[in-house]
Amino acid sequence: MLMAERLWRLGTENAFEVLAEVNKLAAAGRHIISFALGEPDFDTPENIKQAGIRAIMENKTHYGPSAGIPELKEAVAGYISRTRGIDVSPEEVVITPGAKPIIFYTIHALVNPGDEVIYPNPGFPIYESVISFVGAKPIPLPLLEEKDFSVDVDYLRSLITDKTKLIILNSPQNPTGGMLSKQDLEAIAEIAIENDIWVLSDEVYSRIVYDGEFCSIASIPGMKERTVLLDGFSKTYAMTGWRLGYGVMNPTLAQQIARLETNCESCTATFVQYAGVEALNGPQDVVDRMVKEFKERRDLIVEGLNDIKGIKCLKPRGSFYVFPNVTEACRSLGLKDSKALQQYLLYHGDVAVLPRTSFGVKNVGEKEEYLRLSYATSKENIVEGLKRIKKTIEG
């Protein structure tokens, strides 16, 4: 029996494929240090867990509105208003089971077959996957190491055509840990306004910032009405398994995004949303402690990677990823590329990392090799993992 042709245009997240390899090796008795998955190793804060439990005990387990319960929409509107410096109303908020649906729904709502969507590369692989799925053309926007993994705004301008419908941004960024400066965002905003283009701004790492201040393109005059702001609870509050995210957008689009949710999931789990209310309105000291710990881990892993022959690593300004250049390490070992190095480290060094190609096909002219390591793991694991990487590469 034949399946729909569009299915073959869907990509995936290779992190989960590497996880399957890790689990297979672990089952065979190997002890693998994993830097692969981008998941905080902290537990969900106690006050948030108790709010979810309380909601269940109060029988808040029935259907809710597709766009989200009023209490959480109000909490999100208040939070975004405070943190982005813009006025947001609950009517501009759509709650979803995780942040990924906002990517999926936004592209489906705004992009037609044949349209062009500009997306960061290297970047979160689901962007390109969904663009291709709807029959649009993915246009990669290179993130350059020489610009601290920011964008070349002039090059972005050269990519704009009359078919460009949407620009996707991610700052702080996965996989590089880079951030877009306010100046970059102002220049991108000018391009979007001049050419009447939508922007999807993925800001799920907005609270995990170490150097400088986070800035949202939605806060730039003229951009709020043409921006879909994506955020969620998984990274900031260690709530990956709860599946809770949201989008902020103009009310007309919000109604259509909610209609897509009606057709797909009906609504986000009600009791989970009450936990989200507590996350945003409750104490934030646990988040501050997590970010402080991430910063210490960042400094530890960057120093350790730069001490390994053939590796050089920029210090990320946000998120919990490093994206070291491993070109010389590949050459010294006679390995073709970062994928080969990733496999070499896994099977010879018992260390799991992700290759550059897990985050998009290389850009035209891109010759350097990179790995992504998540430091959402203990300092003990980081030290041991670095020791194994150094031994495996240097011999």
Solvent accessible surface area in square Angstrom, and as a share of the most:
residue,aa,sasa,rsa
1,M,237,1.06
2,L,183,0.91
3,M,123,0.55
4,A,43,0.34
5,E,134,0.60
6,R,123,0.45
7,L,74,0.37
8,W,177,0.62
9,R,95,0.35
10,L,76,0.38
11,G,46,0.44
12,T,71,0.42
13,E,30,0.13
14,N,46,0.24
15,A,10,0.08
16,F,110,0.46
17,E,96,0.43
18,V,5,0.03
19,L,55,0.27
20,A,61,0.47
21,E,46,0.20
22,V,14,0.08
23,N,83,0.43
24,K,156,0.66
25,L,19,0.10
26,A,52,0.40
27,A,95,0.74
28,A,84,0.65
29,G,69,0.67
30,R,84,0.31
31,H,117,0.52
32,I,21,0.11
33,I,4,0.02
34,S,44,0.29
35,F,1,0.01
36,A,2,0.01
37,L,50,0.25
38,G,13,0.13
39,E,79,0.36
40,P,9,0.06
41,D,70,0.36
42,F,57,0.24
43,D,118,0.61
44,T,15,0.09
45,P,11,0.07
46,E,103,0.46
47,N,45,0.23
48,I,3,0.02
49,K,68,0.29
50,Q,76,0.34
51,A,7,0.05
52,G,2,0.02
53,I,89,0.45
54,R,124,0.45
55,A,3,0.03
56,I,75,0.38
57,M,145,0.65
58,E,92,0.41
59,N,104,0.53
60,K,68,0.29
61,T,69,0.40
62,H,135,0.60
63,Y,190,0.72
64,G,19,0.18
65,P,72,0.45
66,S,24,0.15
67,A,21,0.16
68,G,2,0.02
69,I,7,0.04
70,P,79,0.50
71,E,77,0.35
72,L,0,0.00
73,K,32,0.13
74,E,102,0.46
75,A,8,0.06
76,V,0,0.00
77,A,4,0.03
78,G,26,0.25
79,Y,14,0.05
80,I,0,0.00
81,S,31,0.20
82,R,155,0.57
83,T,64,0.37
84,R,14,0.05
85,G,67,0.64
86,I,23,0.11
87,D,127,0.66
88,V,17,0.10
89,S,41,0.27
90,P,42,0.26
91,E,110,0.49
92,E,16,0.07
93,V,1,0.01
94,V,0,0.00
95,I,0,0.00
96,T,0,0.00
97,P,34,0.21
98,G,0,0.00
99,A,18,0.14
100,K,78,0.33
101,P,16,0.10
102,I,0,0.00
103,I,3,0.01
104,F,71,0.30
105,Y,7,0.03
106,T,0,0.00
107,I,0,0.00
108,H,67,0.30
109,A,41,0.32
110,L,20,0.10
111,V,7,0.04
112,N,89,0.46
113,P,104,0.65
114,G,44,0.42
115,D,22,0.11
116,E,18,0.08
117,V,0,0.00
118,I,0,0.00
119,Y,13,0.05
120,P,5,0.03
121,N,3,0.02
122,P,4,0.03
123,G,3,0.03
124,F,33,0.14
125,P,24,0.15
126,I,25,0.13
127,Y,0,0.00
128,E,53,0.24
129,S,8,0.05
130,V,4,0.03
131,I,0,0.00
132,S,24,0.16
133,F,28,0.11
134,V,20,0.12
135,G,29,0.27
136,A,10,0.08
137,K,114,0.48
138,P,34,0.21
139,I,23,0.12
140,P,51,0.32
141,L,1,0.01
142,P,22,0.14
143,L,15,0.07
144,L,50,0.25
145,E,34,0.15
146,E,142,0.64
147,K,82,0.35
148,D,86,0.45
149,F,11,0.05
150,S,10,0.06
151,V,3,0.02
152,D,51,0.26
153,V,25,0.15
154,D,112,0.58
155,Y,99,0.37
156,L,0,0.00
157,R,98,0.36
158,S,80,0.52
159,L,30,0.15
160,I,30,0.15
161,T,65,0.38
162,D,144,0.75
163,K,113,0.48
164,T,12,0.07
165,K,59,0.25
166,L,0,0.00
167,I,0,0.00
168,I,0,0.00
169,L,7,0.03
170,N,7,0.04
171,S,8,0.05
172,P,0,0.00
173,Q,4,0.02
174,N,12,0.06
175,P,0,0.00
176,T,5,0.03
177,G,0,0.00
178,G,6,0.06
179,M,9,0.04
180,L,12,0.06
181,S,37,0.24
182,K,111,0.47
183,Q,127,0.56
184,D,25,0.13
185,L,4,0.02
186,E,77,0.34
187,A,28,0.22
188,I,0,0.00
189,A,1,0.01
190,E,89,0.40
191,I,0,0.00
192,A,0,0.00
193,I,74,0.37
194,E,108,0.49
195,N,63,0.32
196,D,109,0.57
197,I,1,0.00
198,W,58,0.20
199,V,0,0.00
200,L,0,0.00
201,S,7,0.05
202,D,7,0.04
203,E,2,0.01
204,V,20,0.12
205,Y,6,0.02
206,S,11,0.07
207,R,58,0.21
208,I,2,0.01
209,V,29,0.17
210,Y,23,0.09
211,D,54,0.28
212,G,58,0.56
213,E,159,0.71
214,F,46,0.19
215,C,25,0.15
216,S,4,0.03
217,I,1,0.01
218,A,4,0.03
219,S,41,0.26
220,I,18,0.09
221,P,119,0.75
222,G,34,0.33
223,M,0,0.00
224,K,57,0.24
225,E,100,0.45
226,R,42,0.15
227,T,3,0.02
228,V,0,0.00
229,L,2,0.01
230,L,1,0.01
231,D,4,0.02
232,G,10,0.09
233,F,1,0.01
234,S,17,0.11
235,K,40,0.17
236,T,7,0.04
237,Y,7,0.03
238,A,9,0.07
239,M,1,0.00
240,T,31,0.18
241,G,69,0.67
242,W,61,0.21
243,R,100,0.36
244,L,1,0.01
245,G,0,0.00
246,Y,2,0.01
247,G,0,0.00
248,V,6,0.03
249,M,4,0.02
250,N,33,0.17
251,P,60,0.38
252,T,98,0.57
253,L,13,0.06
254,A,4,0.03
255,Q,126,0.56
256,Q,72,0.32
257,I,0,0.00
258,A,15,0.12
259,R,152,0.56
260,L,56,0.28
261,E,0,0.00
262,T,74,0.43
263,N,124,0.64
264,C,85,0.51
265,E,63,0.28
266,S,48,0.31
267,C,21,0.13
268,T,2,0.01
269,A,46,0.35
270,T,17,0.10
271,F,62,0.26
272,V,11,0.06
273,Q,0,0.00
274,Y,46,0.18
275,A,0,0.00
276,G,0,0.00
277,V,28,0.16
278,E,42,0.19
279,A,1,0.01
280,L,10,0.05
281,N,96,0.49
282,G,16,0.16
283,P,90,0.57
284,Q,51,0.23
285,D,67,0.35
286,V,41,0.23
287,V,4,0.02
288,D,88,0.46
289,R,142,0.52
290,M,9,0.04
291,V,26,0.15
292,K,132,0.56
293,E,43,0.19
294,F,1,0.00
295,K,80,0.34
296,E,66,0.30
297,R,9,0.03
298,R,6,0.02
299,D,53,0.27
300,L,56,0.28
301,I,0,0.00
302,V,10,0.05
303,E,129,0.58
304,G,17,0.16
305,L,2,0.01
306,N,73,0.37
307,D,94,0.49
308,I,4,0.02
309,K,152,0.64
310,G,23,0.22
311,I,14,0.07
312,K,119,0.50
313,C,11,0.06
314,L,68,0.34
315,K,104,0.44
316,P,6,0.04
317,R,75,0.27
318,G,0,0.00
319,S,0,0.00
320,F,0,0.00
321,Y,2,0.01
322,V,0,0.00
323,F,7,0.03
324,P,1,0.01
325,N,5,0.03
326,V,0,0.00
327,T,10,0.06
328,E,93,0.42
329,A,0,0.00
330,C,3,0.02
331,R,157,0.57
332,S,78,0.51
333,L,50,0.25
334,G,69,0.67
335,L,40,0.20
336,K,182,0.77
337,D,37,0.19
338,S,1,0.01
339,K,89,0.38
340,A,31,0.24
341,L,0,0.00
342,Q,0,0.00
343,Q,53,0.24
344,Y,61,0.23
345,L,0,0.00
346,L,0,0.00
347,Y,93,0.35
348,H,128,0.57
349,G,8,0.08
350,D,33,0.17
351,V,0,0.00
352,A,0,0.00
353,V,0,0.00
354,L,1,0.01
355,P,3,0.02
356,R,0,0.00
357,T,69,0.40
358,S,5,0.03
359,F,8,0.03
360,G,11,0.11
361,V,117,0.67
362,K,60,0.26
363,N,17,0.09
364,V,160,0.92
365,G,64,0.61
366,E,42,0.19
367,K,164,0.70
368,E,63,0.28
369,E,16,0.07
370,Y,15,0.06
371,L,3,0.02
372,R,7,0.03
373,L,1,0.01
374,S,3,0.02
375,Y,0,0.00
376,A,9,0.07
377,T,15,0.08
378,S,34,0.22
379,K,70,0.30
380,E,128,0.58
381,N,55,0.28
382,I,0,0.00
383,V,76,0.44
384,E,55,0.25
385,G,0,0.00
386,L,16,0.08
387,K,124,0.52
388,R,44,0.16
389,I,3,0.02
390,K,70,0.29
391,K,148,0.63
392,T,20,0.12
393,I,13,0.07
394,E,74,0.33
395,G,93,0.89
